Amino acid sequence: MTPTFARPGTPAVPASAPAAPAVPAAPAPAGSTWASPPAVPPQPTARAATDATRFLCAAVQLDGALGNRVVDAVLKEPYRAVAFSPGVDLVCVLRYALAAQARQATARGVLTCVVLVLVLPLLLQAPPPVPLPVFVLLLLAAAWATVLTERLVTFYGVLRPRLSRHAFDPARAPHAQPAEEKLLGEVAAQDRQGNVSVFAGFDPFLGYGKLVSPWNFTVAVDRPDEHSDQVLPFTLAELNTEVTGVLRALGLPGVTVAERVFVNGADLAQGLDPALQRLLLPRPDGRPRTDLPPDTLDRLREDGAGRARPYLLTTVSGWSGELVVGTVTRFSLSAARDLLFVEGGTTVLPPLHRWYHQVDHLLDRPTWRQLLTLLGTSAAAVPGRLLAAPAEVLGRLAEGLAARRKQREQLRRIALGAFNYGAELSIREAAAEPGFHRYFQQVDSQMYTKVVERRVLDALTDFLTDHQVDVSELRERQNVIYNGGIFTSGNANVSFVNSPVAAGAGSRIMRLAGRAPGGGKKEDR
């Protein structure tokens, strides 16, 4: 469906349904999935979190393929971890996705029945009870009414009354079936208590966006400053506490600071310390646990080369939750405790797709022009929907058999110690635009990054100064980091990859990159 956005003061006209099986369905009867749950006092939620969740709930109504993906990735993967994202109530999104699936299944069933009633008399060579042209027209009218009803229910039975800016309440999300409610409860518990992310692929920060500007350097911490004879010993826990306190005092809106462990799902079966493995995977045939006690975090922090690594994760949420910028930071001491390795980077969750914003451009009921548009687009969609419905119904039936085969194969791989328990999908990342909606969002993402990076490096410098460490070289590196660039001195270096802070023509990285050996100019790539 290509959304039509309203001019100021005018509601958008819903155009046509998405080309995929993203079909809003017929209205549900009383007591159906859409029945409101018992009255629960609304929980206070930040506006940023509410808007991000709200647009994702709209996304699974408008895009059936996306809704199917998130349900399959979370509720139909009993052995995999779940990817959470800042400001997103995943359980609420899943409830709306399940309800949309039920509604769409109803529409597919009705359309399949229409096809059967239309085709069977021809196959059996049995004359219909009324003249054939009238019979066909009646069935096409029934199909048209089904398609039209599901679209009206989607736009004016769900999006407008439940997901508009002033009506949305996560506590009023639709009920699921009892078996699904149990799974949703497990997901909610992990979201509330978790401090572990288990990922399946290369990128460890699934759910927080792509890592766009990684950097790292080493600092000699065994050299006292010019006023001292020796350095004062310190622990990584003390350094982490100092930096955490500074970041929490930033004062930026929507900032959160927490330590989070990232581990690849393939390492849960093999490669981890047995004690840690038992903590994260108490049952091989169950989901990984996503919460670790503080003493385990301390041990992982000291073991800088382990496969499960804790990062200090600072997220700043802006633009009503549509822009989330994260900064990951990790400190590691060498075995001789003479070198401190500092690693950092920025993750960005760009705004959600513009298409999902049409939820904020609907009236309580369609205008006559909008209704005529819906009538026309629904009629145009009938032939394709009638052809697709039987195949979709058969596909859903086949999915049940395929799911059982898939589960048997997963259990076999679990028994062999070859199963990857990591999450494979983040709905927040899947529903995001590839870029920013506005220039100011890009500027804000760079501002959040620079503010957090500066506070981290200033806190590190102050901490080492308090422990009588020579920070003269570190201060030089700070200037390079603030400008974005590459600095090499002796046996230590700072490197940046695709750093957004190095974009300016006058930045130090550009000046350094512009010099080639022999005074020549480096060619542009």
C-alpha positions as CSV (number, residue, x, y, z in Angstrom):
1,M,0.0,0.0,0.0
2,T,1.4,3.4,-1.0
3,P,0.4,5.8,1.8
4,T,-1.0,9.2,0.9
5,F,-0.1,11.8,3.5
6,A,-2.5,14.6,4.3
7,R,-1.8,18.3,3.8
8,P,-2.0,20.3,7.0
9,G,-5.5,19.9,8.4
10,T,-6.4,17.2,5.9
11,P,-6.3,13.4,6.6
12,A,-4.4,11.1,4.5
13,V,-6.3,9.0,2.0
14,P,-5.5,5.3,2.4
15,A,-4.6,4.1,-1.0
16,S,-4.4,0.4,-1.5
17,A,-3.1,-2.6,0.4
18,P,0.5,-3.7,0.3
19,A,1.5,-5.9,-2.5
20,A,2.7,-8.6,-0.1
21,P,0.5,-10.7,2.2
22,A,0.3,-7.6,4.3
23,V,-3.5,-7.5,4.2
24,P,-5.6,-5.9,6.8
25,A,-8.6,-8.3,7.3
26,A,-12.3,-8.4,8.1
27,P,-13.6,-7.1,11.4
28,A,-13.3,-9.5,14.3
29,P,-16.4,-10.6,16.2
30,A,-17.0,-9.8,19.8
31,G,-14.6,-11.7,22.2
32,S,-12.0,-12.1,19.4
33,T,-8.3,-11.2,19.5
34,W,-9.2,-7.5,19.5
35,A,-11.2,-7.8,22.7
36,S,-9.7,-5.3,25.2
37,P,-7.9,-6.9,28.1
38,P,-9.1,-6.3,31.7
39,A,-8.7,-2.7,32.7
40,V,-5.1,-2.1,33.8
41,P,-3.9,1.3,35.1
42,P,-1.8,2.8,32.3
43,Q,1.9,2.5,33.1
44,P,3.9,5.8,32.9
45,T,6.0,5.6,29.7
46,A,8.4,8.1,28.2
47,R,7.0,9.8,25.1
48,A,10.0,8.6,23.1
49,A,9.3,5.0,24.1
50,T,5.6,5.3,23.4
51,D,6.0,6.8,19.9
52,A,8.7,4.2,18.8
53,T,6.4,1.4,20.0
54,R,3.3,3.0,18.5
55,F,4.8,3.3,15.0
56,L,6.0,-0.3,15.1
57,C,2.5,-1.4,16.1
58,A,1.3,0.5,13.1
59,A,4.0,-1.1,11.0
60,V,2.8,-4.7,11.7
61,Q,-0.7,-3.6,10.7
62,L,0.3,-2.0,7.4
63,D,3.1,-4.5,6.5
64,G,2.0,-8.1,7.0
65,A,5.4,-9.4,5.9
66,L,7.1,-7.5,8.6
67,G,4.6,-8.7,11.2
68,N,5.1,-12.3,10.1
69,R,8.9,-11.9,10.4
70,V,8.8,-10.6,13.9
71,V,6.4,-13.3,15.1
72,D,8.5,-16.0,13.4
73,A,11.8,-14.6,14.8
74,V,10.5,-14.3,18.4
75,L,7.6,-16.6,19.1
76,K,8.5,-19.4,16.7
77,E,12.1,-19.7,17.6
78,P,12.0,-21.3,21.1
79,Y,15.7,-21.8,21.3
80,R,17.0,-18.4,20.1
81,A,17.6,-15.2,22.0
82,V,15.5,-12.1,21.4
83,A,16.9,-8.7,20.1
84,F,15.6,-5.8,22.1
85,S,15.9,-2.1,21.2
86,P,15.9,1.1,23.3
87,G,12.4,2.6,23.6
88,V,10.5,-0.3,22.1
89,D,7.9,-2.4,24.0
90,L,8.4,-5.5,22.0
91,V,5.6,-7.4,23.7
92,C,3.1,-4.7,22.7
93,V,4.3,-4.9,19.1
94,L,4.0,-8.7,19.1
95,R,0.4,-8.5,20.4
96,Y,-0.6,-6.2,17.6
97,A,1.3,-8.4,15.1
98,L,-0.6,-11.5,16.3
99,A,-3.9,-9.7,16.1
100,A,-3.1,-8.6,12.6
101,Q,-2.2,-12.2,11.6
102,A,-5.6,-13.4,13.0
103,R,-7.5,-10.8,11.1
104,Q,-5.6,-11.5,7.9
105,A,-6.2,-15.2,8.3
106,T,-10.0,-14.5,8.5
107,A,-9.9,-12.5,5.2
108,R,-7.8,-15.3,3.5
109,G,-10.3,-17.9,4.7
110,V,-13.3,-15.9,3.3
111,L,-11.6,-15.3,0.0
112,T,-10.6,-19.0,-0.3
113,C,-14.2,-20.0,0.3
114,V,-15.3,-17.6,-2.5
115,V,-12.8,-19.2,-4.8
116,L,-14.0,-22.7,-3.9
117,V,-17.7,-21.8,-4.4
118,L,-16.8,-20.3,-7.7
119,V,-14.7,-23.1,-9.0
120,L,-16.3,-26.3,-7.6
121,P,-19.5,-26.0,-9.7
122,L,-17.5,-25.7,-12.8
123,L,-15.3,-28.7,-11.9
124,L,-18.3,-30.8,-11.0
125,Q,-20.3,-29.5,-13.9
126,A,-23.1,-28.7,-11.5
127,P,-25.2,-25.7,-12.5
128,P,-25.4,-22.9,-9.9
129,P,-28.7,-22.1,-8.3
130,V,-28.9,-18.8,-10.2
131,P,-27.8,-17.8,-13.7
132,L,-24.0,-18.1,-14.1
133,P,-23.3,-14.3,-14.7
134,V,-25.4,-13.4,-11.6
135,F,-23.7,-16.1,-9.6
136,V,-20.2,-14.9,-10.5
137,L,-21.1,-11.2,-9.8
138,L,-22.5,-12.2,-6.4
139,L,-19.3,-14.0,-5.5
140,L,-17.1,-11.1,-6.7
141,A,-19.2,-8.7,-4.7
142,A,-18.6,-10.9,-1.6
143,A,-14.8,-10.8,-2.3
144,W,-14.9,-7.1,-2.8
145,A,-16.8,-6.6,0.5
146,T,-14.2,-8.7,2.3
147,V,-11.3,-6.7,0.9
148,L,-13.0,-3.4,1.6
149,T,-14.0,-4.4,5.2
150,E,-10.5,-5.5,6.1
151,R,-9.1,-2.2,4.9
152,L,-11.7,-0.2,6.8
153,V,-11.0,-2.2,9.9
154,T,-7.3,-1.6,9.6
155,F,-7.5,2.1,9.1
156,Y,-10.6,3.0,11.1
157,G,-10.9,0.1,13.5
158,V,-7.3,-0.2,14.6
159,L,-4.9,2.5,13.4
160,R,-7.1,5.5,14.2
161,P,-8.8,4.5,17.4
162,R,-6.0,2.5,18.9
163,L,-2.7,3.7,17.5
164,S,-3.1,7.4,17.0
165,R,-0.9,9.8,19.0
166,H,-3.6,10.6,21.6
167,A,-5.3,7.2,21.8
168,F,-2.3,4.8,22.1
169,D,-2.0,2.9,25.4
170,P,0.3,-0.2,25.6
171,A,-1.8,-1.6,28.4
172,R,-4.7,-1.9,26.0
173,A,-2.9,-4.0,23.5
174,P,-5.0,-7.0,22.3
175,H,-5.0,-10.4,24.0
176,A,-3.2,-13.4,22.5
177,Q,-3.9,-17.1,22.8
178,P,-2.9,-18.8,26.1
179,A,0.1,-20.5,24.6
180,E,1.3,-17.2,23.1
181,E,0.6,-15.3,26.3
182,K,3.1,-17.6,28.1
183,L,5.8,-16.9,25.5
184,L,5.0,-13.2,25.7
185,G,5.5,-13.3,29.4
186,E,8.9,-14.8,29.0
187,V,9.9,-12.1,26.5
188,A,8.6,-9.4,28.8
189,A,10.7,-10.8,31.7
190,Q,13.8,-10.8,29.6
191,D,13.2,-7.2,28.4
192,R,12.8,-6.0,32.0
193,Q,15.7,-7.8,33.6
194,G,18.2,-8.4,30.8
195,N,21.8,-7.2,30.6
196,V,22.9,-9.7,28.0
197,S,22.6,-9.6,24.2
198,V,23.1,-12.8,22.3
199,F,23.6,-12.2,18.6
200,A,23.8,-14.7,15.7
201,G,26.0,-13.0,13.1
202,F,29.0,-10.7,12.8
203,D,27.4,-7.5,14.3
204,P,27.2,-7.8,18.1
205,F,25.0,-4.7,18.6
206,L,21.9,-6.1,17.0
207,G,18.9,-4.0,18.1
208,Y,21.0,-0.9,18.6
209,G,21.7,-0.1,15.0
210,K,24.8,-0.4,12.8
211,L,28.2,0.4,14.2
212,V,29.2,3.4,12.2
213,S,32.4,4.8,13.8
214,P,34.5,2.3,15.7
215,W,37.7,3.5,17.2
216,N,40.3,2.2,19.7
217,F,43.7,3.0,21.2
218,T,46.1,2.0,23.9
219,V,47.4,4.0,26.8
220,A,50.5,3.3,28.9
221,V,49.3,3.3,32.5
222,D,52.6,2.3,34.2
223,R,54.2,5.7,33.7
224,P,53.8,8.2,36.5
225,D,53.3,11.9,35.8
226,E,56.1,14.4,36.3
227,H,55.0,15.1,39.9
228,S,54.9,11.5,41.1
229,D,57.2,8.6,41.6
230,Q,54.7,5.9,40.9
231,V,51.2,5.4,39.7
232,L,48.3,4.6,42.0
233,P,46.9,1.2,41.2
234,F,43.3,1.0,40.0
235,T,40.8,-1.6,38.8
236,L,38.6,-1.6,35.8
237,A,35.5,-1.6,38.0
238,E,36.7,1.7,39.5
239,L,37.3,3.2,36.1
240,N,33.9,1.9,34.8
241,T,32.1,3.4,37.8
242,E,33.8,6.8,37.3
243,V,32.9,6.9,33.6
244,T,29.3,5.7,34.3
245,G,28.8,8.5,36.8
246,V,30.0,11.2,34.4
247,L,27.7,9.9,31.6
248,R,24.7,9.7,33.8
249,A,25.2,13.4,34.6
250,L,25.1,14.4,30.9
251,G,21.7,16.0,31.2
252,L,20.7,15.1,27.6
253,P,17.1,14.2,27.2
254,G,16.4,10.4,26.9
255,V,19.9,9.3,28.0
256,T,20.4,5.9,29.5
257,V,23.7,4.3,30.7
258,A,24.1,0.6,31.5
259,E,26.6,-2.1,31.2
260,R,25.6,-4.9,28.8
261,V,27.3,-8.2,27.9
262,F,27.4,-9.2,24.2
263,V,28.1,-12.8,23.2
264,N,27.7,-14.7,19.9
265,G,25.1,-17.4,20.1
266,A,27.4,-20.0,18.5
267,D,29.7,-19.6,21.5
268,L,27.1,-20.6,24.0
269,A,27.3,-24.3,23.2
270,Q,31.1,-24.3,22.9
271,G,33.8,-21.8,23.7
272,L,32.7,-20.3,27.0
273,D,33.9,-20.9,30.5
274,P,31.7,-23.8,31.9
275,A,30.5,-21.7,34.8
276,L,29.4,-18.9,32.5
277,Q,27.9,-21.3,30.1
278,R,25.7,-22.7,32.9
279,L,24.6,-19.2,33.8
280,L,23.7,-18.2,30.3
281,L,22.4,-21.6,29.1
282,P,20.9,-23.5,32.0
283,R,19.0,-25.7,29.6
284,P,20.4,-26.5,26.1
285,D,16.8,-26.9,24.8
286,G,15.7,-23.5,26.0
287,R,16.3,-19.8,25.3
288,P,19.5,-18.3,26.7
289,R,19.2,-16.3,29.9
290,T,19.8,-12.6,29.5
291,D,20.7,-11.5,33.0
292,L,24.0,-11.9,34.8
293,P,24.9,-10.9,38.4
294,P,27.3,-8.0,39.1
295,D,30.1,-10.3,40.2
296,T,30.0,-12.1,36.9
297,L,30.2,-8.8,35.1
298,D,33.3,-7.9,37.1
299,R,35.0,-11.1,36.1
300,L,34.1,-10.6,32.4
301,R,35.4,-7.1,32.5
302,E,38.7,-8.2,33.9
303,D,38.9,-11.0,31.2
304,G,39.3,-8.6,28.3
305,A,39.9,-11.5,25.8
306,G,36.8,-13.5,26.6
307,R,34.1,-14.4,24.1
308,A,31.5,-12.7,26.2
309,R,32.4,-9.0,26.6
310,P,30.7,-6.3,28.7
311,Y,30.4,-2.8,27.1
312,L,29.3,0.4,28.7
313,L,26.3,1.3,26.5
314,T,25.1,4.9,26.5
315,T,21.9,5.6,24.4
316,V,20.5,9.0,23.7
317,S,16.9,9.0,22.3
318,G,15.6,12.0,20.4
319,W,12.9,13.0,17.9
320,S,10.2,11.2,19.9
321,G,12.2,8.0,19.9
322,E,12.7,7.9,16.2
323,L,16.4,8.7,16.5
324,V,18.5,6.6,18.9
325,V,22.2,7.1,19.0
326,G,24.3,4.7,21.1
327,T,27.9,4.8,22.2
328,V,29.7,1.6,23.2
329,T,32.8,1.8,25.3
330,R,35.0,-0.9,26.7
331,F,38.2,-0.8,28.8
332,S,40.7,-3.7,29.0
333,L,44.0,-4.0,30.9
334,S,46.9,-6.0,29.5
335,A,48.1,-9.1,31.5
336,A,51.0,-7.0,32.9
337,R,48.5,-4.2,33.7
338,D,50.8,-1.7,32.0
339,L,48.6,-0.9,29.0
340,L,45.0,0.1,28.9
341,F,43.1,-0.7,25.8
342,V,40.2,1.6,25.1
343,E,37.5,0.7,22.5
344,G,34.5,2.7,21.4
345,G,32.1,3.3,18.7
346,T,28.7,4.7,17.7
347,T,25.5,2.9,16.8
348,V,22.6,4.7,15.1
349,L,19.0,3.7,14.8
350,P,17.6,6.0,12.1
351,P,13.9,7.1,12.0
352,L,11.1,4.6,11.3
353,H,9.8,4.4,7.7
354,R,7.7,7.3,6.6
355,W,4.9,5.0,5.5
356,Y,4.1,4.0,9.1
357,H,3.6,7.7,10.0
358,Q,0.2,7.8,8.2
359,V,-1.3,6.6,11.4
360,D,-1.2,10.2,12.6
361,H,-3.0,11.5,9.5
362,L,-6.3,9.7,9.7
363,L,-9.7,11.1,10.7
364,D,-12.1,9.3,12.9
365,R,-14.0,8.2,9.7
366,P,-13.2,8.5,6.0
367,T,-14.4,11.4,3.9
368,W,-16.6,10.6,0.9
369,R,-13.6,11.1,-1.4
370,Q,-11.5,8.7,0.8
371,L,-14.3,6.2,0.8
372,L,-14.6,6.3,-2.9
373,T,-10.8,5.8,-3.2
374,L,-11.1,2.8,-0.9
375,L,-13.9,1.3,-2.9
376,G,-11.9,1.7,-6.1
377,T,-8.6,0.3,-4.8
378,S,-10.4,-2.6,-3.1
379,A,-12.2,-3.5,-6.3
380,A,-8.9,-3.4,-8.2
381,A,-7.2,-5.7,-5.6
382,V,-9.9,-8.4,-5.8
383,P,-8.6,-10.5,-8.7
384,G,-5.1,-10.7,-7.3
385,R,-6.3,-11.4,-3.8
386,L,-8.6,-14.2,-5.0
387,L,-5.7,-15.8,-6.9
388,A,-3.4,-15.5,-3.9
389,A,-5.7,-16.5,-1.1
390,P,-5.8,-20.3,-1.7
391,A,-2.0,-20.5,-2.1
392,E,-1.6,-18.5,1.1
393,V,-3.9,-20.8,3.0
394,L,-2.0,-23.9,1.8
395,G,1.2,-22.2,2.6
396,R,0.1,-21.5,6.2
397,L,-0.8,-25.2,6.5
398,A,2.5,-26.3,5.1
399,E,4.3,-23.9,7.5
400,G,3.1,-26.1,10.4
401,L,4.8,-29.2,9.0
402,A,7.9,-27.2,8.1
403,A,8.1,-25.8,11.6
404,R,8.1,-29.3,13.1
405,R,10.9,-30.4,10.8
406,K,12.8,-27.2,11.6
407,Q,12.5,-27.8,15.3
408,R,13.7,-31.4,15.0
409,E,16.7,-30.2,13.0
410,Q,17.5,-27.5,15.7
411,L,17.3,-30.1,18.4
412,R,19.7,-32.3,16.5
413,R,22.2,-29.4,16.2
414,I,21.7,-28.6,19.9
415,A,22.7,-32.2,20.7
416,L,25.8,-31.9,18.5
417,G,26.7,-28.6,20.2
418,A,26.5,-26.8,16.8
419,F,23.4,-24.6,17.3
420,N,23.6,-20.8,17.2
421,Y,21.3,-19.4,19.9
422,G,21.7,-15.8,18.8
423,A,18.9,-13.5,17.7
424,E,18.7,-12.9,13.9
425,L,16.2,-10.1,13.6
426,S,15.6,-6.7,15.2
427,I,12.2,-5.3,14.2
428,R,13.4,-1.8,15.1
429,E,16.2,-2.0,12.6
430,A,14.0,-3.8,10.0
431,A,11.4,-1.0,10.1
432,A,13.9,1.9,9.9
433,E,14.6,4.1,7.0
434,P,18.0,3.7,5.4
435,G,18.7,7.4,6.2
436,F,17.5,10.4,8.1
437,H,14.2,12.2,7.4
438,R,15.7,15.6,8.1
439,Y,19.1,17.2,8.1
440,F,18.7,18.2,11.8
441,Q,18.4,14.5,12.7
442,Q,21.8,13.9,11.1
443,V,23.2,16.9,13.0
444,D,21.7,15.7,16.3
445,S,23.2,12.2,15.8
446,Q,26.6,13.7,15.4
447,M,26.0,16.0,18.4
448,Y,25.0,13.1,20.6
449,T,28.1,11.2,19.5
450,K,30.5,14.0,20.1
451,V,29.1,14.9,23.5
452,V,29.2,11.3,24.8
453,E,32.7,10.6,23.3
454,R,34.1,13.8,24.8
455,R,32.7,13.0,28.3
456,V,34.1,9.5,28.1
457,L,37.6,10.6,27.2
458,D,37.5,13.5,29.6
459,A,36.5,11.2,32.4
460,L,39.2,8.7,31.4
461,T,41.8,11.5,31.5
462,D,40.7,12.8,34.8
463,F,40.6,9.3,36.3
464,L,44.1,8.5,35.2
465,T,45.3,11.9,36.3
466,D,43.9,11.2,39.8
467,H,45.9,8.0,39.8
468,Q,49.1,9.8,38.9
469,V,49.4,8.4,35.4
470,D,51.2,10.4,32.7
471,V,48.4,11.5,30.4
472,S,50.3,13.9,28.1
473,E,50.1,11.5,25.2
474,L,46.4,10.8,25.9
475,R,45.6,14.5,25.8
476,E,47.1,14.7,22.3
477,R,45.0,11.7,21.2
478,Q,41.9,13.4,22.6
479,N,42.4,16.3,20.2
480,V,42.6,13.9,17.3
481,I,39.5,12.0,18.4
482,Y,37.5,15.2,18.8
483,N,38.5,16.2,15.2
484,G,38.2,12.7,13.9
485,G,41.4,11.2,12.4
486,I,44.3,8.8,12.7
487,F,47.1,9.4,15.1
488,T,50.2,7.3,15.4
489,S,53.0,7.8,18.0
490,G,55.5,5.2,18.9
491,N,53.9,1.9,19.6
492,A,50.4,3.3,20.1
493,N,47.8,4.5,17.7
494,V,44.2,5.7,17.4
495,S,42.2,4.6,14.4
496,F,38.8,5.6,13.1
497,V,36.7,3.8,10.5
498,N,34.0,5.9,8.7
499,S,33.9,8.3,11.6
500,P,31.0,10.8,11.2
501,V,33.1,13.4,13.0
502,A,35.7,13.4,10.2
503,A,33.3,14.6,7.5
504,G,34.4,18.3,7.4
505,A,36.8,19.5,4.7
506,G,38.9,21.2,7.4
507,S,39.0,18.4,9.9
508,R,42.3,16.9,10.8
509,I,41.5,13.5,9.2
510,M,41.0,15.3,5.9
511,R,44.3,17.1,6.2
512,L,46.1,13.9,7.2
513,A,44.5,11.9,4.4
514,G,45.3,14.6,1.9
515,R,49.0,14.2,2.3
516,A,50.7,11.4,0.4
517,P,54.4,10.3,0.7
518,G,56.7,12.7,-1.1
519,G,54.3,15.7,-0.6
520,G,51.9,14.4,-3.2
521,K,48.1,14.6,-2.8
522,K,46.2,11.5,-2.0
523,E,43.7,10.6,-4.6
524,D,40.0,10.7,-3.7
525,R,38.2,7.4,-3.7
